[in-house]
Amino acid sequence: MLWRTPHHTFDLTYRGLIMGVLNVTPDSFSDGGHFFQPAAAIARGLAMVAEGADLLDIGGESTRPGATPLDAAEELRRILPVIVGLRARTSIPISIDTMKARVAAAALDAGADIINDISGLLHDPAMAPLAAQTKAGLVLMHLRGTPRTMQQQPEYTDVVAEVRLRLLAAYDQALAVGVHPDCLAFDPGIGFGKTLEHNLALLRALPDFQIHGRPVLLGVSRKSFMGHLLQNSDPLAREAPTTALTAWSRQRGARILRVHAVQENAQALRMMEAILDPHGAAPRPNLPACYQHP
């Protein structure tokens, strides 16, 4: 299983990826404001690399439930200094978490490699052509509604079938404008327009989202559905269930795990892969997560 970006090809057959979350926002649900200043965000990004992150996902617009939209100019003001600063200090692949093609284009010019579009190409019709032109990695997530409205009584007849159908449509939409299939990954959108029961159903059905053999990205880190289930209102106290889900979801086929606490989740991922790997658990420190394009 390969996943391509302009500068890397990831071999995900036996080794998944840890994507470190870097929110450059004042109001994200778990760490809003902690890394709002560029220097703090750059330092946090480098710390996540040291802890074992395979790539970083940088977002300048909060997508927590009820969040208000942010204009592109402010989003760019937040994220560009961080991308430039990190690119000057590390070669790790960088993902831009945005629904806006204008923001994604500027981020790619600044050194990002991947577009993480939580709207699954529904928000901006220019996003798919941009990905095709730049050959960026492209994560397509399922979102019902908008961040501002998504948790207002979400309803599905069959949540697994409906999410899969929408992601299949996004796949066709991307290929129709020239996006290479190897550049695509899919995210079922846990917590984005779903109830607790919807989220659990999607987790049980993770293999269904390996659409046309493409990798599944899963973002459950610290999310409120765990808080509802475990009666825990503190996002920072949800690291244990997050780590458990990292290991379990890898066993169920997820290949890219989007997390806040990198070190713990990286260790859980590698332990699970040692069990799953038919070649055995011998450490292979010289085997990179990715290799350069020829």
Buried (B, 14 or more C-beta within 10 A) or exposed (E): BBBBBBBBBBBBEBBBBBBBBBBBBEBBBBBBEBBBBBEBBBBBBBEBBEBBBBBBBBBBBBBBBEBEEBEBEEBBEBBBBBBBBBBEEBEBBBBBBBBBBBBBBBBBEBBBBBBBBBBBBBBBEBBBBBBBEBBBBBBBBBBBEBBBEBBEEBEBEEBBEBBBEBBBBBBEBBBEBEBEBBBBBBBBBBBBBBBBEBBBBBBEBBEBBBBEEBBBBBBBBBBBBBBEEEEBEEBEEBBEBBBEBBBBBBEBBBBBBBBBBBBBBBBBBBBBBEEEBEEEEEEEEEEEBBEEEE
